[in-house]
């Protein structure tokens, strides 16, 4: 509502002006004010504009859903792969980091502060502190996942 306050006030003022004008002088015959022709001509254009905007918004929404589905699917695939290739202690660490990634990604995309309540059960206190201090928590989680995989490779050699 704050974004459209100015437009709303101008539209309301214009409507009050026109209503008052016709109430005071009902016989006033100004073409632009009394004719329905401008409204008829603009209604088709406004209808098309509305349809195009709605389609564009739906396309953006659907693209976001597809991308979010890929994020979740990739997290599941990574967790499954870690069960086969990593030693058990590293499996738990990587699984917990993978679990926290979608939550942190959601928070980051929404532009809010990092809410540790959503991910505190999966990450260590040191990781939580590091996440509070970075600008891009999902990227830090990816780095921690990469470090965990690297450690697992070093241990298994």
Number of C-alpha atoms within 10 A of each C-alpha: 6 6 7 8 10 11 10 13 11 11 12 12 12 12 12 11 12 14 13 12 13 14 11 10 10 11 9 12 11 8 10 10 13 14 11 10 12 12 11 10 10 10 12 11 11 12 11 11 12 12 12 12 12 12 12 12 12 12 12 12 11 12 12 12 12 11 11 15 12 12 15 15 12 13 18 15 11 14 19 13 12 18 15 10 13 19 15 13 9 20 21 16 17 25 20 18 24 22 18 20 23 17 16 25 19 14 17 16 10 9 9 10 11 22 14 17 7 12 19 13 12 19 18 14 11 8 15 17 12 13 21 14 10 12 12 15 20 22 15 17 22 14 12 17 20 13 13 18 20 11 13 18 14 9 11 8 5
